[in-house]
Amino acid sequence: MTRWLDPDEQRTWRAFLTASRALMDTLDRELQRDAGIPHAYYEILVRLSEAPERRLRMSELAESSGSSRSRLSHAVARLEAAGWVRREDCPTDRRGQIAHLTDEGFAKLAAAAPGHVEGVRRHLFDALSPTQVEQLRGISEVLAERLRRA
């Protein structure tokens, strides 16, 4: 039996969907305009910048960035063409590859980050009270964990 959304749940769902799409679309447009890269590529550069030696197995990078392996492979190919990422064979697994953030890629990320962070602050955090920020973090952590387990 289908558990239909009640009117309050429906309003909440639609508000969440509208806000999350609008936020991500706005941040993506700003990154493309100001730094010449889509948000998905920016996220890959961020994940690599935070990894030890700026390297991650492609499978780990796909998981941490919430991307399929094929979509990530296509994105990394584009980042390689720009000189921002280099793929290397995994020394412990012949089938695996490692994505390595190059110095040029790190410089691109460093140049893009201030504008992106300002956009996140302006479009998300400036609109919320400290209590709402805490609530958003708690809700997001619960959803992320539940979906990760599923």
Residue pairs with C-beta under 8 A, 6 or more apart in sequence:
5 13
23 123
23 124
24 39
26 119
26 123
27 39
27 116
27 119
27 120
27 123
28 38
28 39
28 40
30 115
30 116
30 119
31 37
31 38
31 39
31 42
31 112
31 115
31 116
31 119
32 38
34 112
34 115
34 116
35 42
35 108
35 111
35 112
35 115
35 116
37 45
37 108
37 112
40 65
40 67
40 75
41 75
41 78
41 79
42 109
42 112
42 116
43 65
44 61
44 65
44 67
44 72
44 75
44 76
44 79
44 85
44 99
45 79
45 84
45 85
45 101
45 105
45 106
45 108
45 109
45 112
46 109
47 56
47 61
47 64
47 65
48 54
48 55
48 56
48 61
48 85
48 99
48 100
48 101
48 105
49 101
49 106
49 109
51 101
53 100
54 100
54 101
54 106
55 88
55 98
55 99
55 100
55 101
56 64
56 98
56 99
57 90
57 96
57 97
57 98
57 99
58 69
58 72
58 73
58 76
58 87
58 96
58 97
58 98
58 99
59 69
59 96
61 67
61 72
61 76
61 99
62 68
62 69
62 71
62 72
65 72
67 75
76 85
76 87
76 99
79 85
79 105
80 86
80 87
82 104
82 105
82 108
83 102
83 104
83 105
84 101
84 102
84 104
84 105
84 108
85 99
85 100
85 101
85 102
85 105
86 99
86 100
86 102
87 97
87 98
87 99
87 100
88 97
88 98
88 100
89 96
89 97
89 98
90 96
90 97
90 98
101 109
125 133
128 136
